[in-house]
Amino acid sequence: MSRICDITGKKSMVGHNVSFSNKKTKRRFHPNLQKKKFYLPETGEWVTLKVSTSAIRTINKKGITKTIIDAIKKGNI
């Protein structure tokens, strides 16, 4: 199961765990992804998307249709 947001395209990043002695070991930073159902009023159907919490806030602000259109223009979908 890939950890990529369907709307924004956010994915895991690589960084370091830093110990008290300043040793660095590799780790991954995963985006906060949620599976959520959205209703599309134009088609009358429900769509399940895996979206980040920041994308959920964007959907609440702009609406699902406008957000999907913007994501298609940016090339994320």
C-alpha atoms as an extended CHARMM CRD file, in Angstrom:
* protein
*
        77  EXT
         1         1  MET       CA              0.0000000000        0.0000000000        0.0000000000  PROA      1               0.0000000000
         2         2  SER       CA              1.6850000000        3.1810000000       -1.1510000000  PROA      2               0.0000000000
         3         3  ARG       CA              1.8540000000        6.1630000000        1.1600000000  PROA      3               0.0000000000
         4         4  ILE       CA              1.0170000000        8.8720000000       -1.3740000000  PROA      4               0.0000000000
         5         5  CYS       CA             -1.7910000000       11.4190000000       -1.0760000000  PROA      5               0.0000000000
         6         6  ASP       CA             -4.2590000000       11.1780000000       -3.9760000000  PROA      6               0.0000000000
         7         7  ILE       CA             -4.8390000000       14.9500000000       -4.0930000000  PROA      7               0.0000000000
         8         8  THR       CA             -1.5620000000       16.6710000000       -3.1740000000  PROA      8               0.0000000000
         9         9  GLY       CA              0.9240000000       13.9580000000       -4.1390000000  PROA      9               0.0000000000
        10        10  LYS       CA              2.6460000000       14.1130000000       -0.7470000000  PROA      10              0.0000000000
        11        11  LYS       CA              4.8240000000       11.0830000000       -0.0320000000  PROA      11              0.0000000000
        12        12  SER       CA              7.3650000000        9.8260000000        2.4880000000  PROA      12              0.0000000000
        13        13  MET       CA             10.5460000000       11.8200000000        3.0870000000  PROA      13              0.0000000000
        14        14  VAL       CA             13.9230000000       10.5850000000        4.3410000000  PROA      14              0.0000000000
        15        15  GLY       CA             15.7260000000       12.0900000000        7.3030000000  PROA      15              0.0000000000
        16        16  HSD       CA             17.7610000000       11.1980000000       10.3760000000  PROA      16              0.0000000000
        17        17  ASN       CA             17.1350000000       10.1100000000       13.9160000000  PROA      17              0.0000000000
        18        18  VAL       CA             19.6470000000       12.0890000000       15.9820000000  PROA      18              0.0000000000
        19        19  SER       CA             20.7240000000       10.6010000000       19.3030000000  PROA      19              0.0000000000
        20        20  PHE       CA             22.0180000000       12.4820000000       22.3310000000  PROA      20              0.0000000000
        21        21  SER       CA             25.5720000000       11.6810000000       21.2380000000  PROA      21              0.0000000000
        22        22  ASN       CA             24.6640000000       13.1750000000       17.8130000000  PROA      22              0.0000000000
        23        23  LYS       CA             24.8110000000        9.8380000000       15.9630000000  PROA      23              0.0000000000
        24        24  LYS       CA             22.5530000000        9.9000000000       12.9250000000  PROA      24              0.0000000000
        25        25  THR       CA             20.5800000000        6.9290000000       11.6460000000  PROA      25              0.0000000000
        26        26  LYS       CA             18.2060000000        6.9180000000        8.6780000000  PROA      26              0.0000000000
        27        27  ARG       CA             14.4500000000        7.1810000000        9.2030000000  PROA      27              0.0000000000
        28        28  ARG       CA             11.3600000000        8.0190000000        7.1740000000  PROA      28              0.0000000000
        29        29  PHE       CA              8.8110000000       10.7820000000        7.7100000000  PROA      29              0.0000000000
        30        30  HSD       CA              5.3950000000        9.5870000000        6.5450000000  PROA      30              0.0000000000
        31        31  PRO       CA              2.5480000000       11.9680000000        5.6550000000  PROA      31              0.0000000000
        32        32  ASN       CA             -0.5700000000       11.8680000000        7.8050000000  PROA      32              0.0000000000
        33        33  LEU       CA             -2.8430000000        9.9620000000        5.3970000000  PROA      33              0.0000000000
        34        34  GLN       CA             -6.4910000000        9.1360000000        6.0170000000  PROA      34              0.0000000000
        35        35  LYS       CA             -8.9110000000        7.0390000000        3.9770000000  PROA      35              0.0000000000
        36        36  LYS       CA            -12.0150000000        9.1660000000        3.4700000000  PROA      36              0.0000000000
        37        37  LYS       CA            -15.1930000000        8.9640000000        1.4160000000  PROA      37              0.0000000000
        38        38  PHE       CA            -16.3180000000       12.0400000000       -0.5000000000  PROA      38              0.0000000000
        39        39  TYR       CA            -19.6330000000       12.6080000000       -2.2230000000  PROA      39              0.0000000000
        40        40  LEU       CA            -19.5270000000       13.9780000000       -5.7640000000  PROA      40              0.0000000000
        41        41  PRO       CA            -22.8310000000       15.8170000000       -6.3090000000  PROA      41              0.0000000000
        42        42  GLU       CA            -22.3040000000       16.1440000000      -10.0890000000  PROA      42              0.0000000000
        43        43  THR       CA            -22.2280000000       12.3800000000      -10.6340000000  PROA      43              0.0000000000
        44        44  GLY       CA            -24.1940000000       11.3710000000       -7.5340000000  PROA      44              0.0000000000
        45        45  GLU       CA            -21.6260000000        8.8470000000       -6.3530000000  PROA      45              0.0000000000
        46        46  TRP       CA            -19.2450000000        8.3380000000       -3.4270000000  PROA      46              0.0000000000
        47        47  VAL       CA            -15.4810000000        8.1910000000       -3.9930000000  PROA      47              0.0000000000
        48        48  THR       CA            -12.9500000000        6.8080000000       -1.5000000000  PROA      48              0.0000000000
        49        49  LEU       CA             -9.6320000000        8.6500000000       -1.5160000000  PROA      49              0.0000000000
        50        50  LYS       CA             -6.4560000000        8.3350000000        0.5170000000  PROA      50              0.0000000000
        51        51  VAL       CA             -5.7200000000       11.9690000000        1.3840000000  PROA      51              0.0000000000
        52        52  SER       CA             -3.4670000000       13.8670000000        3.7730000000  PROA      52              0.0000000000
        53        53  THR       CA             -5.0620000000       15.8940000000        6.5370000000  PROA      53              0.0000000000
        54        54  SER       CA             -3.9740000000       19.1140000000        4.8320000000  PROA      54              0.0000000000
        55        55  ALA       CA             -5.8090000000       17.9560000000        1.6920000000  PROA      55              0.0000000000
        56        56  ILE       CA             -8.9540000000       17.3330000000        3.7790000000  PROA      56              0.0000000000
        57        57  ARG       CA             -8.7820000000       20.9480000000        4.9750000000  PROA      57              0.0000000000
        58        58  THR       CA             -8.3860000000       22.1300000000        1.3770000000  PROA      58              0.0000000000
        59        59  ILE       CA            -11.4130000000       20.0570000000        0.3350000000  PROA      59              0.0000000000
        60        60  ASN       CA            -13.4600000000       21.5460000000        3.1760000000  PROA      60              0.0000000000
        61        61  LYS       CA            -12.4690000000       25.0430000000        2.0500000000  PROA      61              0.0000000000
        62        62  LYS       CA            -12.7620000000       24.7710000000       -1.7600000000  PROA      62              0.0000000000
        63        63  GLY       CA            -15.0320000000       21.7690000000       -2.2710000000  PROA      63              0.0000000000
        64        64  ILE       CA            -14.2040000000       18.3420000000       -3.6580000000  PROA      64              0.0000000000
        65        65  THR       CA            -14.9170000000       19.1460000000       -7.3200000000  PROA      65              0.0000000000
        66        66  LYS       CA            -12.7220000000       22.2620000000       -7.4540000000  PROA      66              0.0000000000
        67        67  THR       CA             -9.9260000000       20.4820000000       -5.5610000000  PROA      67              0.0000000000
        68        68  ILE       CA             -9.9390000000       17.5300000000       -7.9770000000  PROA      68              0.0000000000
        69        69  ILE       CA             -9.8820000000       19.8800000000      -10.9870000000  PROA      69              0.0000000000
        70        70  ASP       CA             -6.9040000000       21.7700000000       -9.5070000000  PROA      70              0.0000000000
        71        71  ALA       CA             -5.0660000000       18.4860000000       -8.7810000000  PROA      71              0.0000000000
        72        72  ILE       CA             -5.5690000000       17.3620000000      -12.3850000000  PROA      72              0.0000000000
        73        73  LYS       CA             -4.1840000000       20.6730000000      -13.6690000000  PROA      73              0.0000000000
        74        74  LYS       CA             -1.0940000000       20.3130000000      -11.4540000000  PROA      74              0.0000000000
        75        75  GLY       CA             -0.5940000000       16.7260000000      -12.6270000000  PROA      75              0.0000000000
        76        76  ASN       CA             -1.0770000000       15.0270000000       -9.2560000000  PROA      76              0.0000000000
        77        77  ILE       CA             -3.9520000000       12.9130000000      -10.5720000000  PROA      77              0.0000000000
